[in-house]
């Protein structure tokens, strides 16, 4: 025993063996703990990134197909969308509602083999709109960790055998590679993937371990790069997204390129994209977005950045560009988007509205620049499309519109709207047998608000449906009362594009007519060409449904829209109303007179009645009579009147009087 202990090799061997029995569990456990944490960190980073991508996609476009795809592919095991009141909006197919959903903050948190996440879904303003609950299966990662444990144990056994056999020769050379690999593994566990894992050793097992760790490092680095790219780029077009745009603008503001420190941001919103998407399908819509992104990238300069913010909204960052350069580049982009696109054998035209802001004049941060660009873009869209550079007046208009929008719902609840009536007169007989109902808003603080100020906002926000409902209720009730007093005539009510999407509208109107003991012919519904163009198929379906109830349909503002004659022939309309812009100047303009004549002739050939809007003198009435127009509605006959004055007018006026003189009127009497 003594000679054995006197041997340095034996002492080293015994000492190392004792050391292995004491320290090996710690070393082995620490190494496997690092590897385990690496897999767990990789899993958590991956699922959180994937969950945020799902939530971001739902926030920009309320389409849950991406969740269905993730569920069917096995990426997730459960998904549920709830609103702020914990009411379920969506649940993945085949899943029962989870009454108790506990979020996990670390791997294996609840020992249920599931990793649960709750992600807030916000709108463009950062306001919470809903929550996404999603679960991921931890089994695969657990298997990887178990496999790592097994492989680690195998290498450990080899290491012990080699250390015993070659303690003296390789002891020193053996510890250094292990320590090096341990340090590199810790760096990997902390997300530091950029240092290549190499060891200088002739021991195959250590080289194999190094290669395995290097393979793991490269795989983790590739996955991290992919996830980072996905987090900062649009999946469809490959363009940078809002997050990357935010980052680039912050960098540009913090590290100015030149002394002037100028940059421009252009916000682009496509026109008619929804119609293309609805009419030709989402695949065609996606191809349109790809074509748009290609055209934008082909126009901008090398240093410019084209991004897709979501839906049909793009943004272009123009570093070192002043207002003149920004307008010039924007005009090129605008013209390029006007060119026809051949998509899936269809020749499509799609315009755009562009809003421009300049730093520092229009904002000093990402939020202020993007917000003001949005104001300018909507001003351009409101004016019919084109390019607008932001100014403070636009901001004031946006604030005014926002105030009106916030007051509209309260106005409906408090019944602040009232109805006025403008008579329509038969040109041939002079008899009055119908009128048009026009809505007015009496604000308790601001007084009378012009329809031109609140109707477009009501249509944009969807509140117009509530206003239409109140007008329908008011008109039908009044018609019932008037009929009992001996007045028998019809009243027309204006419908918007959103009203045509209301499938219950016809049943509701018929129900009100029955309740007030009125036949359907007492009501006419007026629609504009623009309302039909928004969704022709849905509009035709709604109009057919209304027409079958016996209600007459009138096409309002004819001549100012874009409906084709083929589409006009398919619509179940009985009346065409010629827009006032043609009637007003028909006695002075040969072209307007020709348009009115052609419209009347075409309508009569189609078996339709014609109403001329806006005559203000006897000369115009006489001209309409010569052209055999059926009816007229304008100031020469009567301005819009409140109920009492309208009834009084109906009692006293049955013919057009040649000596009627127009009185000066305010906006209350404009349509």
C-alpha positions in Angstrom: 0.0 0.0 0.0 2.9 2.3 0.9 4.8 1.9 -2.4 1.5 2.5 -4.2 0.9 5.7 -2.3 4.5 6.8 -2.9 4.0 6.8 -6.7 3.2 10.2 -8.0 1.2 8.7 -10.8 -0.7 6.6 -8.3 -1.3 9.6 -6.1 -2.4 11.6 -9.0 -4.6 8.8 -10.1 -6.1 8.2 -6.7 -6.3 12.0 -6.1 -8.0 12.5 -9.4 -10.3 9.6 -8.8 -11.3 11.0 -5.4 -11.6 14.4 -7.0 -13.8 13.0 -9.7 -16.0 11.3 -7.2 -16.3 14.6 -5.3 -16.3 17.2 -8.0 -17.6 15.3 -11.0 -21.3 15.5 -10.0 -20.9 19.3 -9.5 -19.1 19.7 -12.9 -21.4 17.4 -14.7 -24.5 18.9 -13.1 -23.4 22.5 -13.8 -22.6 21.7 -17.5 -25.9 20.0 -18.0 -27.7 22.8 -16.1 -26.2 25.3 -18.5 -27.3 23.2 -21.5 -30.7 22.7 -19.9 -31.1 26.4 -19.4 -30.0 27.0 -23.0 -32.7 24.8 -24.4 -35.3 26.3 -22.0 -34.2 29.8 -22.9 -34.3 29.0 -26.6 -37.8 27.5 -26.2 -39.1 30.5 -24.2 -37.6 33.1 -26.6 -39.1 31.2 -29.5 -42.7 30.8 -28.2 -42.8 34.4 -26.9 -41.7 35.7 -30.2 -44.2 33.5 -32.0 -47.0 34.6 -29.6 -46.2 38.3 -30.2 -46.3 37.7 -33.9 -49.7 36.1 -33.6 -51.0 39.0 -31.4 -49.5 41.6 -33.8 -51.1 39.9 -36.8 -54.5 39.9 -35.1 -54.1 43.5 -34.0 -53.4 44.8 -37.6 -56.1 42.7 -39.2 -58.8 40.8 -37.2 -58.2 37.5 -39.1 -57.8 34.4 -37.0 -56.7 32.1 -39.8 -53.0 32.4 -38.7 -54.0 30.9 -35.3 -55.9 28.1 -37.0 -52.8 27.3 -39.1 -50.6 27.4 -36.0 -53.0 25.0 -34.2 -53.3 22.6 -37.1 -49.6 22.5 -37.7 -49.0 21.6 -34.0 -47.1 24.8 -33.2 -49.6 25.6 -30.4 -51.9 23.4 -28.4 -54.5 26.0 -27.4 -55.4 29.5 -28.3 -58.1 31.8 -27.1 -58.8 35.5 -27.6 -60.8 37.4 -24.9 -61.9 41.0 -24.6 -61.3 43.3 -21.6 -64.3 41.8 -19.8 -62.9 38.2 -20.2 -65.5 37.4 -22.7 -64.3 34.9 -25.3 -63.9 36.2 -28.8 -62.2 33.2 -30.3 -61.1 29.8 -29.3 -59.0 27.3 -31.3 -60.8 24.5 -33.1 -61.8 21.5 -31.0 -60.8 23.1 -27.7 -63.0 23.6 -24.7 -62.8 26.9 -22.9 -60.1 26.9 -20.1 -61.8 28.4 -17.1 -58.4 28.6 -15.2 -55.6 29.8 -17.4 -52.3 30.5 -15.4 -49.5 32.2 -17.2 -46.1 30.6 -17.0 -43.0 32.8 -16.3 -40.5 30.0 -16.5 -40.1 26.6 -18.2 -42.2 23.8 -16.5 -43.9 26.3 -14.3 -47.1 24.3 -13.5 -45.9 20.7 -14.2 -48.5 20.3 -16.8 -46.1 20.0 -19.8 -47.6 23.2 -21.2 -46.2 26.7 -21.4 -49.0 29.3 -21.1 -48.7 32.9 -22.3 -51.0 35.9 -22.1 -50.3 38.6 -24.7 -52.0 42.0 -24.9 -53.5 42.9 -28.2 -53.4 46.6 -28.9 -54.6 49.0 -31.6 -52.4 51.5 -33.5 -52.6 53.9 -30.5 -51.3 51.3 -28.0 -54.7 50.9 -26.4 -55.5 47.4 -25.2 -58.3 45.8 -27.2 -58.1 42.1 -26.2 -55.9 39.4 -24.8 -54.4 36.4 -26.5 -54.1 33.2 -24.4 -51.9 30.6 -26.1 -50.3 27.4 -25.0 -47.2 25.6 -26.3 -46.2 22.0 -25.7 -43.0 21.6 -23.6 -42.6 17.9 -24.5 -40.2 18.3 -27.4 -37.9 20.6 -25.4 -38.0 18.2 -22.5 -36.9 15.4 -24.9 -34.1 17.5 -26.1 -32.9 18.2 -22.6 -33.2 14.4 -21.7 -31.1 13.6 -24.8 -28.6 16.3 -23.8 -28.4 14.6 -20.4 -27.8 11.2 -22.0 -25.2 12.5 -24.3 -23.5 14.4 -21.5 -23.5 11.3 -19.4 -21.9 9.3 -22.2 -19.1 11.9 -22.7 -18.7 12.0 -18.9 -18.0 8.3 -18.7 -15.5 8.5 -21.6 -13.9 11.4 -19.8 -13.5 9.4 -16.6 -12.0 6.5 -18.5 -9.6 8.6 -20.3 -8.6 10.5 -17.2 -7.9 7.2 -15.4 -5.8 5.8 -18.2 -3.9 8.9 -19.1 -3.9 10.9 -15.8 -0.3 11.8 -15.8 0.1 12.5 -19.6 -3.2 14.2 -20.3 -4.4 15.5 -16.9 -3.3 19.0 -17.5 -4.3 19.0 -21.2 -7.6 17.5 -20.3 -8.8 20.2 -17.9 -8.2 23.1 -20.1 -10.5 22.1 -23.0 -13.3 21.2 -20.5 -13.0 24.5 -18.8 -13.0 26.2 -22.2 -16.1 24.4 -23.3 -17.8 25.1 -20.0 -17.1 28.8 -20.4 -18.4 28.8 -23.9 -21.5 26.9 -22.9 -22.2 29.5 -20.3 -21.9 32.2 -22.9 -24.3 30.3 -25.1 -26.7 30.0 -22.1 -26.6 33.8 -21.8 -27.3 34.3 -25.5 -23.7 35.0 -26.6 -23.5 33.0 -29.8 -20.8 34.8 -31.8 -17.6 33.2 -30.6 -16.8 30.0 -32.4 -16.4 26.9 -30.2 -13.0 25.3 -30.9 -10.6 23.3 -28.7 -7.0 22.2 -29.2 -7.0 18.5 -28.2 -6.4 15.1 -29.7 -9.0 13.5 -27.5 -11.9 12.6 -29.9 -14.6 12.8 -27.3 -13.8 16.4 -26.4 -13.6 17.3 -30.0 -17.0 15.7 -30.6 -18.4 17.6 -27.7 -17.0 20.8 -29.0 -18.5 20.0 -32.5 -21.8 19.3 -30.8 -21.7 22.5 -28.9 -20.6 24.3 -32.0 -23.5 22.8 -33.9 -25.9 23.9 -31.1 -24.3 27.4 -31.2 -24.8 27.8 -35.0 -28.3 26.5 -34.8 -29.2 28.8 -32.0 -27.6 31.7 -33.8 -29.5 30.9 -37.0 -32.8 30.6 -35.1 -32.2 33.8 -33.3 -31.4 35.6 -36.5 -34.6 34.2 -38.1 -36.7 35.2 -35.2 -35.2 38.7 -35.1 -35.8 39.1 -38.8 -39.4 37.9 -38.4 -39.9 40.3 -35.5 -38.6 43.3 -37.6 -39.9 42.4 -41.1 -43.3 41.9 -42.8 -43.9 38.2 -43.5 -45.6 38.8 -46.9 -43.5 41.5 -48.6 -40.2 41.1 -46.7 -40.2 44.8 -46.0 -39.2 46.2 -42.6 -42.2 46.6 -40.3 -43.3 49.2 -37.8 -40.8 48.1 -35.1 -37.8 48.4 -37.5 -39.1 51.8 -38.8 -39.3 53.0 -35.2 -35.7 51.8 -34.6 -34.4 53.5 -37.8 -36.1 56.8 -37.1 -34.8 56.8 -33.5 -31.3 56.2 -34.9 -31.6 58.9 -37.5 -32.8 61.4 -34.8 -30.0 60.4 -32.4 -27.2 60.2 -35.0 -28.0 63.0 -37.5 -26.5 62.4 -41.0 -25.8 66.0 -41.7 -25.7 69.4 -39.9 -29.2 70.3 -41.2 -30.5 67.1 -39.6 -33.5 66.9 -42.1 -35.5 63.8 -42.8 -38.9 63.1 -44.2 -41.5 60.4 -43.5 -44.1 59.5 -46.1 -47.2 57.5 -45.1 -49.0 55.7 -47.9 -52.5 54.3 -47.8 -53.8 52.4 -50.8 -57.2 53.4 -52.3 -59.8 50.7 -53.4 -57.6 47.9 -51.9 -60.5 46.6 -49.8 -62.7 46.4 -52.9 -60.0 44.4 -54.8 -59.5 42.1 -51.8 -63.3 41.5 -51.5 -63.9 41.1 -55.2 -60.9 39.0 -56.3 -59.9 37.3 -53.1 -57.0 37.7 -50.5 -54.5 35.9 -52.7 -54.9 38.6 -55.4 -54.8 41.2 -52.7 -51.5 39.8 -51.4 -50.1 39.9 -54.9 -51.2 43.5 -55.2 -49.3 44.3 -52.0 -46.2 42.5 -53.4 -46.4 44.5 -56.6 -46.8 47.8 -54.6 -43.8 47.0 -52.5 -41.7 46.3 -55.6 -42.7 49.5 -57.2 -42.0 51.6 -54.1 -38.5 50.0 -53.7 -37.7 50.6 -57.4 -38.4 54.4 -57.0 -36.7 55.4 -53.7 -33.1 56.1 -53.3 -30.6 53.6 -51.9 -30.5 55.2 -48.4 -34.4 55.3 -48.2 -36.3 52.7 -46.3 -39.6 51.3 -47.5 -41.7 49.7 -44.8 -45.1 48.0 -44.5 -47.0 49.0 -41.4 -49.9 46.6 -41.9 -52.8 46.0 -44.1 -52.6 48.4 -47.1 -50.5 51.0 -45.3 -46.9 51.6 -46.1 -44.3 54.1 -44.9 -41.1 55.4 -46.5 -38.3 57.0 -44.5 -36.3 59.5 -46.5 -33.1 60.4 -44.6 -31.5 63.8 -45.6 -34.7 64.8 -47.6 -36.2 68.2 -47.2 -39.8 69.1 -48.2 -39.0 69.7 -51.8 -37.2 66.3 -52.2 -39.9 64.5 -50.3 -42.7 65.9 -52.5 -40.7 65.0 -55.6 -40.1 61.4 -54.5 -43.7 61.1 -53.3 -45.0 62.3 -56.7 -43.0 59.5 -58.4 -44.4 56.9 -56.0 -48.0 58.3 -56.5 -47.7 58.1 -60.3 -46.1 54.7 -60.2 -49.1 53.3 -58.1 -51.5 54.8 -60.6 -50.2 52.6 -63.4 -52.3 49.5 -64.1 -51.2 46.2 -62.4 -51.6 42.9 -64.2 -52.3 40.5 -61.3 -53.6 37.0 -61.9 -54.6 38.0 -65.5 -56.6 40.9 -64.2 -55.7 44.5 -65.1 -56.2 46.4 -61.8 -55.8 50.1 -61.0 -55.2 51.2 -57.5 -54.4 54.7 -56.3 -53.0 55.9 -53.1 -53.1 58.8 -50.6 -49.8 60.1 -49.3 -49.1 62.1 -46.2 -45.7 63.8 -45.7 -44.0 65.1 -42.6 -40.6 66.7 -42.2 -38.3 66.6 -39.2 -38.0 68.7 -37.1 -40.8 71.0 -38.4 -43.6 68.5 -38.0 -42.4 66.4 -35.0 -39.4 65.4 -33.0 -40.1 61.7 -32.2 -41.3 58.6 -34.0 -44.8 58.9 -32.4 -45.3 62.6 -33.4 -44.0 62.2 -36.9 -46.1 59.1 -37.6 -49.2 60.6 -36.0 -48.9 63.8 -38.1 -48.2 61.8 -41.2 -51.4 60.0 -40.6 -53.3 63.3 -40.3 -51.8 64.5 -43.6 -52.6 61.1 -45.3 -56.2 61.2 -44.2 -56.5 64.8 -45.4 -55.2 63.6 -48.8 -57.7 60.7 -48.8 -60.6 63.0 -47.8 -59.8 65.3 -50.7 -60.0 62.4 -53.2 -56.5 61.0 -53.0 -53.1 62.5 -53.8 -50.3 64.1 -51.7 -50.6 66.3 -48.6 -47.8 67.9 -46.6 -48.7 68.2 -42.9 -49.5 71.6 -41.5 -51.0 72.8 -38.2 -54.4 73.5 -39.8 -54.7 69.8 -40.7 -54.0 68.9 -37.1 -56.7 71.3 -36.0 -59.1 69.7 -38.5 -58.2 66.3 -37.3 -58.9 67.4 -33.7 -62.2 68.9 -34.8 -63.2 65.6 -36.5 -62.1 63.6 -33.5 -64.3 65.8 -31.3 -67.3 65.4 -33.6 -66.8 61.6 -33.7 -66.7 61.4 -29.9 -69.9 63.5 -29.7 -71.9 61.5 -32.3 -72.7 58.5 -30.2 -73.9 60.7 -27.3 -76.0 62.6 -29.9 -77.8 59.4 -30.9 -78.4 58.4 -27.3 -79.7 61.9 -26.4 -81.8 62.3 -29.6 -80.0 65.5 -30.7 -80.9 64.8 -34.4 -84.0 66.0 -36.0 -85.5 65.7 -39.5 -86.4 68.3 -42.1 -88.3 67.7 -45.3 -87.8 69.0 -48.8 -90.8 68.6 -51.2 -90.5 67.0 -54.6 -92.9 68.3 -57.3 -94.3 66.7 -60.5 -93.0 69.0 -63.2 -95.9 68.2 -65.6 -98.9 68.6 -63.1 -97.3 70.8 -60.4 -98.6 68.3 -57.8 -96.6 67.4 -54.7 -96.7 63.8 -53.9 -93.3 63.1 -52.2 -90.5 64.7 -50.2 -87.0 63.9 -49.1 -86.1 63.5 -45.4 -82.8 65.2 -44.4 -81.1 64.8 -41.0 -79.9 67.8 -39.0 -77.8 67.9 -35.7 -78.6 70.4 -33.0 -75.6 70.1 -30.6 -76.4 71.3 -27.1 -73.2 73.4 -26.9 -72.1 74.0 -30.5 -75.6 74.6 -31.9 -76.4 73.5 -35.4 -73.7 71.4 -37.0 -73.5 71.2 -40.8 -74.2 67.7 -42.3 -71.1 68.3 -44.4 -69.1 68.2 -41.1 -70.6 65.2 -39.4 -72.0 62.9 -42.1 -68.5 61.9 -43.6 -67.2 61.3 -40.1 -70.3 59.2 -39.1 -69.8 57.1 -42.3 -66.1 56.6 -41.6 -66.7 55.6 -37.9 -69.8 53.4 -38.6 -72.0 55.6 -36.5 -74.1 56.5 -39.6 -76.1 53.2 -39.2 -77.4 54.5 -35.8 -78.3 57.8 -37.3 -80.1 56.2 -40.3 -82.1 54.0 -37.8 -83.3 57.1 -35.9 -84.2 58.9 -39.2 -86.2 55.8 -40.4 -88.0 55.5 -37.1 -88.8 59.3 -37.1 -90.0 59.4 -40.7 -92.2 56.3 -40.5 -93.8 57.5 -37.3 -94.5 60.9 -38.8 -95.9 59.3 -42.0 -98.3 57.3 -39.9 -99.5 60.5 -38.0 -99.8 62.5 -41.3 -101.8 59.7 -43.0 -104.4 59.9 -40.2 -104.7 63.6 -40.9 -105.3 63.0 -44.6 -101.8 63.5 -46.1 -100.9 60.7 -48.4 -97.4 61.0 -50.0 -94.1 59.2 -49.9 -90.9 60.2 -48.2 -87.4 59.2 -49.3 -84.6 58.4 -46.9 -80.9 58.3 -47.6 -78.9 55.1 -47.1 -75.1 54.8 -46.8 -72.8 52.0 -47.9 -72.8 50.7 -44.3 -76.6 50.6 -44.3 -76.5 48.3 -47.3 -74.4 45.9 -45.3 -77.1 45.7 -42.6 -78.9 42.4 -43.4 -81.7 43.2 -40.9 -82.5 46.6 -42.4 -85.3 45.5 -44.7 -87.0 43.4 -42.0 -86.8 46.4 -39.5 -88.3 48.8 -42.0 -91.1 46.5 -42.9 -91.8 45.9 -39.2 -92.0 49.7 -38.6 -94.3 50.1 -41.6 -96.7 47.4 -40.2 -96.6 48.9 -36.8 -97.6 52.3 -38.2 -100.2 50.8 -40.6 -98.3 52.1 -43.7 -97.9 50.3 -47.1 -94.3 50.0 -48.5 -94.9 52.5 -51.3 -94.9 55.3 -48.6 -91.1 54.9 -48.3 -88.4 55.5 -50.9 -84.7 54.7 -50.1 -82.0 56.8 -51.8 -78.5 55.4 -52.4 -75.5 57.0 -54.1 -73.3 55.5 -56.8 -70.3 55.5 -54.4 -72.3 53.3 -51.9 -72.8 50.8 -54.6 -69.2 50.8 -55.8 -67.9 50.0 -52.3 -69.2 46.4 -52.5 -71.4 45.9 -55.7 -72.4 42.3 -54.9 -73.4 42.9 -51.3 -75.2 46.2 -52.4 -77.1 44.3 -55.1 -78.2 41.6 -52.6 -79.4 44.2 -50.1 -81.3 46.3 -52.7 -83.0 43.2 -54.1 -84.2 42.3 -50.6 -85.5 45.8 -50.1 -87.1 45.9 -53.5 -89.0 42.7 -52.9 -90.8 44.3 -49.9 -92.4 46.9 -52.3 -90.1 49.8 -51.3 -88.9 52.0 -54.1 -85.2 52.5 -54.6 -83.7 55.8 -56.0 -80.2 56.3 -57.3 -79.0 59.7 -55.9 -76.4 62.1 -57.2 -76.4 60.3 -60.6 -73.5 61.3 -62.8 -71.0 62.0 -60.1 -70.0 58.3 -59.3 -68.4 55.5 -61.3 -71.1 52.9 -61.8 -71.3 51.4 -65.2 -74.4 51.2 -67.3 -74.2 47.4 -67.1 -74.3 47.7 -63.3 -77.1 50.3 -63.5 -79.2 47.8 -65.5 -78.9 45.2 -62.8 -79.9 47.4 -59.9 -83.6 47.2 -58.8 -84.1 51.0 -58.9 -87.2 52.9 -59.9 -85.9 56.5 -59.8 -82.7 58.3 -60.9 -81.9 61.7 -59.3 -79.7 63.9 -61.5 -77.0 65.6 -59.4 -77.5 69.3 -58.8 -74.1 70.2 -60.3 -75.6 69.4 -63.8 -79.1 70.9 -63.2 -77.9 74.2 -61.7 -76.0 75.3 -64.8 -78.0 73.5 -67.5 -79.5 76.7 -68.9 -76.0 78.3 -69.2 -73.9 75.3 -70.2 -74.6 73.3 -73.4 -72.6 70.3 -72.0 -74.6 70.2 -68.8 -77.8 70.5 -70.7 -76.7 67.6 -73.0 -75.9 65.4 -69.9 -79.3 66.1 -68.4 -81.1 65.4 -71.7 -79.1 62.1 -72.2 -79.8 61.0 -68.6 -83.5 61.6 -68.9 -83.7 59.8 -72.2 -81.7 56.8 -71.0 -83.8 56.6 -67.8 -87.1 56.7 -69.6 -85.8 54.0 -72.0 -85.1 51.8 -68.9 -88.5 52.5 -67.5 -87.2 54.8 -64.7 -88.5 58.0 -63.3 -86.2 61.1 -63.2 -85.9 63.7 -60.4 -83.8 66.8 -61.1 -82.0 68.2 -58.0 -81.3 71.8 -57.4 -83.4 74.0 -59.8 -83.4 77.5 -58.5 -85.3 79.5 -61.1 -88.3 79.2 -63.4 -86.0 79.0 -66.5 -84.5 75.8 -65.3 -88.0 74.3 -64.5 -89.2 75.2 -68.0 -86.1 73.6 -69.5 -86.6 70.4 -67.5 -90.3 70.4 -68.6 -89.2 70.6 -72.3 -86.8 67.6 -71.7 -89.8 65.7 -70.2 -88.2 65.4 -66.7 -90.6 63.8 -64.3 -90.0 65.6 -61.0 -87.9 68.4 -59.5 -86.5 69.1 -56.0 -84.8 72.4 -55.3 -85.0 75.9 -53.8 -87.3 77.2 -56.5 -90.0 74.7 -55.2 -89.1 74.8 -51.5 -86.2 74.7 -49.2 -86.0 71.9 -46.6 -88.5 72.6 -43.9 -89.1 71.5 -40.3 -92.2 69.4 -39.7 -94.7 72.2 -38.9 -93.6 74.4 -41.7 -93.5 71.5 -44.1 -97.1 70.5 -43.3 -98.2 74.2 -43.7 -96.4 74.3 -47.0 -98.1 71.1 -48.2 -101.5 72.5 -47.3 -101.0 75.8 -49.2 -98.8 74.8 -52.2 -99.9 72.4 -54.9 -98.4 74.1 -58.0 -95.1 75.8 -58.9 -95.7 79.5 -58.6 -93.9 81.6 -61.2 -93.4 84.5 -58.8 -91.7 82.6 -56.0 -88.5 84.4 -55.0 -85.7 82.7 -53.1 -84.9 83.9 -49.6 -81.4 84.0 -48.2 -81.0 80.7 -46.4 -78.4 79.2 -44.1 -76.9 75.7 -44.0 -80.0 74.4 -42.4 -81.7 74.4 -45.8 -78.9 72.7 -47.7 -78.7 69.1 -48.3 
